[in-house]
């Protein structure tokens, strides 16, 4: 039997699914994914998938629960239609920040999501810039973890001079150090104290940023409180300009207003999460595409080639 590949998409980010299919030079699979009047998700696969290698493109972004249920139900439908292997392609992994117990009697939701994906029949996961790399260990199936770093690094090299890479907190130092090493530039760290969820207080800057173009690096930007507070401290410490690079543009709540009012000159993100009208509301946002990166990873997984070529 020929090794046939098919790509399907839920409603989370059909734009990036289209980019992936154009890169692979193949049509997007036919699937109707909608909701009943009571909010239940309805899925119907519109073509034969028996014995095929299926990839479902679905970042679990806002509304997270709806998109997660779409992904689970699509995988279940494809398994019951006798797909040979089903790979969940999740450019953004929702619930990734709930990856450990930080207080008594709280869940590890990132692990629960992994177990649900495996239970419905997912046989492989392709994701990008996980909030915590250890989430790969929550799965008992292969996980390919991609990084947007090559795309971000090229943009930084082409766009900025006299750069210093800045980690907005201690947890992101390893990621920021890797960027600084590849760019052959300095490294700084923001010492901050988080008082409660989605709120933080930037304290002081560790490292020399005076007269430099400071680039804040993080895996995601949610309410933008961390980035905007850090940017203010960097300007107070003499940075000539402040820019930010984040793989996942969650941009919830007051994020857009905060960015517009902040001293951040530009925010560089990927299209792992669809931005739609947010770029119209904030002219500081620049979007880089990861469609070809994901498309090449899918091609290699299907052909049983090495994906580590794409890792950084």
Backbone torsions as a table, in degrees:
resi	resn	phi	psi	omega
1	UNK	NA	132.5	-179.4
2	UNK	-65.1	147.9	-179.8
3	UNK	-85.5	91.2	-174.9
4	UNK	-93.5	137.2	177.3
5	UNK	-111.1	140.4	174.0
6	UNK	-136.4	145.8	-178.9
7	UNK	-120.6	130.2	178.1
8	UNK	-123.6	162.6	179.5
9	UNK	-140.5	142.5	168.5
10	UNK	-84.3	-161.0	-176.3
11	UNK	-92.5	0.0	-173.6
12	UNK	-67.8	-47.5	-176.4
13	UNK	-151.0	69.1	-179.1
14	UNK	-63.7	-22.8	-179.6
15	UNK	-64.1	-46.4	-179.0
16	UNK	-71.1	-30.3	174.8
17	UNK	-62.7	-39.6	177.0
18	UNK	-64.0	-41.2	177.1
19	UNK	-61.4	-43.4	-179.8
20	UNK	-61.9	-44.3	-179.4
21	UNK	-66.9	-35.8	176.2
22	UNK	-65.1	-39.7	178.3
23	UNK	-64.6	-39.1	-179.3
24	UNK	-82.2	-6.9	-179.3
25	UNK	55.9	53.9	179.0
26	UNK	-149.7	155.9	-179.4
27	UNK	-77.4	154.2	173.5
28	UNK	-74.2	135.5	-178.4
29	UNK	-61.6	151.2	-178.7
30	UNK	-84.6	119.6	177.2
31	UNK	-151.6	135.0	176.4
32	UNK	-102.5	114.7	-178.9
33	UNK	-122.0	110.8	-176.9
34	UNK	-145.0	-176.1	179.1
35	UNK	-121.3	143.1	170.3
36	UNK	-72.7	171.0	-176.2
37	UNK	-63.3	-23.9	179.3
38	UNK	-90.1	3.6	177.1
39	UNK	98.0	-8.3	177.8
40	UNK	-67.1	144.7	-179.2
41	UNK	-82.8	135.4	177.5
42	UNK	-119.2	130.4	179.8
43	UNK	-129.4	134.6	171.8
44	UNK	-138.8	119.0	177.8
45	UNK	-78.8	128.0	-170.6
46	UNK	-95.5	11.8	179.5
47	UNK	-153.7	165.4	-178.2
48	UNK	-70.6	130.1	178.2
49	UNK	-124.3	10.3	-176.6
50	UNK	-58.3	123.8	177.0
51	UNK	74.8	11.2	-176.2
52	UNK	-97.8	160.9	175.2
53	UNK	-94.0	108.0	-168.9
54	UNK	-107.8	136.5	175.3
55	UNK	-119.6	126.4	179.8
56	UNK	-109.2	115.0	-179.0
57	UNK	-87.8	114.8	-177.1
58	UNK	-162.9	90.9	169.6
59	UNK	-68.0	139.3	-178.6
60	UNK	-93.2	67.0	-179.4
61	UNK	-98.2	-177.5	-177.4
62	UNK	-58.4	132.9	-7.8
63	UNK	-74.3	115.9	-168.9
64	UNK	-57.8	-47.9	-174.8
65	UNK	-65.5	-39.1	178.0
66	UNK	-63.5	-45.0	-177.6
67	UNK	-72.3	-32.8	174.9
68	UNK	-65.5	-43.8	178.8
69	UNK	-65.1	-38.4	175.7
70	UNK	-57.7	-45.9	-178.8
71	UNK	-63.2	-46.6	-178.7
72	UNK	-61.8	-43.3	-176.2
73	UNK	-72.8	-35.1	176.1
74	UNK	-63.9	-43.6	178.6
75	UNK	-62.3	-42.3	179.2
76	UNK	-62.3	-42.9	179.6
77	UNK	-63.4	-41.5	-179.3
78	UNK	-68.7	-38.1	177.9
79	UNK	-64.1	-42.4	-179.4
80	UNK	-70.7	-18.7	175.9
81	UNK	-90.7	9.8	172.2
82	UNK	73.1	31.7	171.4
83	UNK	-61.3	142.1	-176.8
84	UNK	-70.4	-44.6	178.2
85	UNK	-147.9	139.3	-179.0
86	UNK	-120.8	121.9	177.6
87	UNK	-110.4	125.3	174.8
88	UNK	-87.1	117.0	178.8
89	UNK	-99.0	107.3	-173.7
90	UNK	-119.2	85.8	178.6
91	UNK	-55.8	-31.5	174.6
92	UNK	-128.3	126.1	-177.2
93	UNK	-99.9	102.8	177.8
94	UNK	-64.6	152.9	-177.9
95	UNK	70.7	9.1	-177.1
96	UNK	-64.3	-24.3	-179.2
97	UNK	-76.9	-14.1	175.7
98	UNK	-97.0	65.0	-172.0
99	UNK	-104.2	1.6	-179.7
100	UNK	-161.5	165.9	176.1
101	UNK	-84.6	114.3	178.8
102	UNK	-99.1	-13.6	176.5
103	UNK	-145.9	163.6	176.3
104	UNK	-63.8	146.8	171.6
105	UNK	61.9	39.1	172.5
106	UNK	-121.4	154.3	-176.5
107	UNK	-83.6	166.6	167.4
108	UNK	-109.0	83.3	-168.5
109	UNK	-68.3	-32.2	177.9
110	UNK	-59.4	-35.4	177.3
111	UNK	-71.1	-40.0	178.5
112	UNK	-62.2	-39.7	178.0
113	UNK	-63.4	-42.4	178.6
114	UNK	-60.6	-42.9	-179.1
115	UNK	-66.3	-37.1	177.8
116	UNK	-65.2	-42.6	179.7
117	UNK	-61.3	-42.4	178.9
118	UNK	-68.6	-37.1	-176.0
119	UNK	-64.3	-33.8	-176.6
120	UNK	-84.8	-8.9	174.8
121	UNK	121.5	8.9	175.9
122	UNK	-65.4	132.4	-177.6
123	UNK	-113.0	-5.6	176.4
124	UNK	-162.6	150.5	179.2
125	UNK	-128.1	134.7	173.6
126	UNK	-119.7	119.1	-177.4
127	UNK	-135.0	175.5	-175.6
128	UNK	-141.2	131.0	175.7
129	UNK	46.6	62.5	174.8
130	UNK	-60.4	144.1	178.3
131	UNK	-59.9	-36.9	175.3
132	UNK	-133.8	117.8	-177.3
133	UNK	-59.2	-23.7	-178.9
134	UNK	-66.0	-13.5	178.5
135	UNK	-59.1	-27.7	176.1
136	UNK	-54.4	-33.9	-179.1
137	UNK	-74.8	-9.0	176.8
138	UNK	-75.4	-14.9	-178.1
139	UNK	-100.6	146.6	172.2
140	UNK	-103.8	21.4	178.3
141	UNK	-128.7	165.1	179.8
142	UNK	-61.7	138.5	175.7
143	UNK	-127.0	122.9	174.7
144	UNK	-101.7	117.9	-174.7
145	UNK	-107.6	107.7	179.6
146	UNK	-91.7	163.5	178.1
147	UNK	-129.0	141.1	176.1
148	UNK	-82.2	1.3	-174.4
149	UNK	-52.6	-46.6	-178.6
150	UNK	-57.5	-39.0	-179.4
151	UNK	-70.9	-43.0	179.1
152	UNK	-64.8	-44.2	-178.3
153	UNK	-61.3	-42.6	179.0
154	UNK	-61.7	-42.0	-179.5
155	UNK	-64.1	-43.9	-179.2
156	UNK	-63.3	-44.7	179.4
157	UNK	-59.7	-40.6	-175.6
158	UNK	-78.5	-18.9	-168.1
159	UNK	-112.9	-24.2	-171.1
160	UNK	-129.7	155.0	174.8
161	UNK	-129.8	161.6	178.6
162	UNK	51.4	54.8	-170.6
163	UNK	-91.8	145.9	163.8
164	UNK	-128.5	127.7	178.9
165	UNK	-84.1	137.4	-174.5
166	UNK	-126.6	128.0	172.8
167	UNK	-90.3	127.5	-177.7
168	UNK	-74.2	-9.1	176.2
169	UNK	-158.5	171.6	-177.6
170	UNK	-66.0	-30.1	-177.6
171	UNK	-67.2	-22.0	-177.8
172	UNK	-99.7	10.9	-174.6
173	UNK	-63.7	-41.9	-177.8
174	UNK	-61.0	-44.1	179.0
175	UNK	-63.5	-44.8	-177.5
176	UNK	-68.5	-37.7	177.6
177	UNK	-61.7	-39.1	179.1
178	UNK	-62.9	-40.5	176.5
179	UNK	-64.6	-46.6	-178.0
180	UNK	-60.7	-38.2	179.1
181	UNK	-64.3	-43.4	-178.3
182	UNK	-71.9	-27.5	179.2
183	UNK	-91.9	-5.5	-178.3
184	UNK	54.3	50.6	-177.9
185	UNK	-132.9	178.8	-178.3
186	UNK	-77.7	169.2	-178.5
187	UNK	-131.6	137.0	174.4
188	UNK	-134.7	159.4	-177.1
189	UNK	-133.0	137.9	172.8
190	UNK	-93.1	122.5	173.9
191	UNK	-88.4	117.6	-176.2
192	UNK	-131.3	162.7	175.6
193	UNK	-127.0	122.0	179.9
194	UNK	-91.5	119.6	-178.1
195	UNK	-83.5	-40.0	179.0
196	UNK	-156.5	170.6	-176.2
197	UNK	-55.3	136.0	177.1
198	UNK	65.8	13.1	175.1
199	UNK	-133.5	140.2	178.2
200	UNK	-149.3	159.8	177.3
201	UNK	-122.5	113.1	177.8
202	UNK	-73.5	132.4	-172.8
203	UNK	-100.5	-71.0	178.8
204	UNK	-153.0	168.8	-174.7
205	UNK	-100.5	130.9	174.0
206	UNK	-104.9	113.4	-177.5
207	UNK	120.5	165.3	-176.5
208	UNK	-94.6	119.2	177.9
209	UNK	-122.2	1.1	-173.8
210	UNK	-62.8	126.7	178.2
211	UNK	74.3	7.9	-175.9
212	UNK	-108.6	161.6	171.9
213	UNK	-86.0	105.9	-176.7
214	UNK	-87.1	129.1	178.9
215	UNK	-119.0	110.0	176.7
216	UNK	-75.7	133.5	-177.9
217	UNK	-123.6	128.0	176.9
218	UNK	-147.5	164.1	180.0
219	UNK	-78.2	-27.7	179.6
220	UNK	-152.3	157.0	171.4
221	UNK	-122.5	119.3	-177.7
222	UNK	-102.6	-90.3	179.3
223	UNK	-86.2	-5.7	177.2
224	UNK	71.0	8.4	178.5
225	UNK	-63.3	-43.4	180.0
226	UNK	-62.3	-50.0	-176.5
227	UNK	-63.9	-44.5	-176.5
228	UNK	-68.8	-39.0	176.7
229	UNK	-65.5	-41.3	178.6
230	UNK	-65.0	-40.0	-179.6
231	UNK	-62.3	-40.3	177.6
232	UNK	-60.4	-44.5	179.3
233	UNK	-64.3	-38.2	179.6
234	UNK	-64.6	-41.9	177.1
235	UNK	-64.7	-39.0	178.3
236	UNK	-64.1	-26.7	-180.0
237	UNK	-94.5	12.3	169.4
238	UNK	98.9	6.5	177.6
239	UNK	-62.9	136.2	-178.6
240	UNK	-73.4	-39.2	177.2
241	UNK	-142.5	154.7	175.3
242	UNK	-129.0	125.7	175.1
243	UNK	-124.2	167.0	179.6
244	UNK	-137.4	143.4	175.9
245	UNK	-127.2	124.0	179.6
246	UNK	-140.0	136.4	-178.2
247	UNK	-67.3	-43.9	-171.7
248	UNK	-115.2	119.1	-178.2
249	UNK	-95.9	81.4	178.1
250	UNK	-67.8	-49.9	173.2
251	UNK	48.7	62.8	179.8
252	UNK	-100.3	165.9	175.0
253	UNK	56.0	-126.8	-174.6
254	UNK	-85.6	14.7	-171.6
255	UNK	-56.2	-48.0	-176.0
256	UNK	-63.3	-44.3	178.8
257	UNK	-63.4	-40.9	179.5
258	UNK	-63.0	-42.7	179.7
259	UNK	-64.3	-42.7	179.6
260	UNK	-62.6	-34.8	-176.9
261	UNK	-88.7	-7.1	-174.0
262	UNK	-87.8	173.2	177.1
263	UNK	-89.2	6.5	175.9
264	UNK	-69.2	123.9	-177.3
265	UNK	-79.8	-33.8	178.2
266	UNK	-153.2	149.6	175.4
267	UNK	-121.7	115.5	-178.9
268	UNK	-100.2	123.1	-178.4
269	UNK	-133.8	171.9	173.7
270	UNK	-104.2	173.3	178.5
271	UNK	-95.6	29.8	174.5
272	UNK	-61.2	-31.1	174.8
273	UNK	-118.5	132.3	-179.6
274	UNK	-67.9	132.8	-178.2
275	UNK	-94.3	-30.4	178.4
276	UNK	49.9	-113.9	-172.2
277	UNK	-82.8	-2.5	-175.9
278	UNK	-68.1	-31.4	177.8
279	UNK	-68.9	-25.7	176.0
280	UNK	-73.6	-32.1	-178.0
281	UNK	-82.6	-19.0	-179.8
282	UNK	-138.7	107.8	-177.3
283	UNK	-74.2	-7.4	-178.9
284	UNK	-77.3	-14.0	-172.7
285	UNK	-83.8	128.4	172.2
286	UNK	-116.7	129.4	-175.4
287	UNK	-108.7	125.7	175.4
288	UNK	-104.9	139.8	-176.9
289	UNK	-87.8	136.8	173.3
290	UNK	-112.0	15.1	-178.7
291	UNK	-60.5	-45.0	-179.6
292	UNK	-68.1	-37.4	177.5
293	UNK	-60.7	-47.5	178.6
294	UNK	-67.1	-39.2	179.1
295	UNK	-61.8	-42.5	179.0
296	UNK	-66.6	-37.7	177.0
297	UNK	-63.3	-42.5	178.5
298	UNK	-62.7	-43.9	179.4
299	UNK	-59.5	-42.9	-178.2
300	UNK	-70.1	-38.8	177.8
301	UNK	-63.1	-44.8	179.8
302	UNK	-62.8	-39.5	-178.1
303	UNK	-83.8	1.8	-177.0
304	UNK	59.3	34.4	174.6
305	UNK	-93.0	169.4	178.7
306	UNK	-69.9	134.6	175.0
307	UNK	-97.7	-13.9	-177.3
308	UNK	-62.3	-18.6	175.1
309	UNK	-57.0	-29.9	-176.1
310	UNK	-90.2	-7.8	-177.0
311	UNK	-79.2	154.3	174.0
312	UNK	-122.0	NA	NA
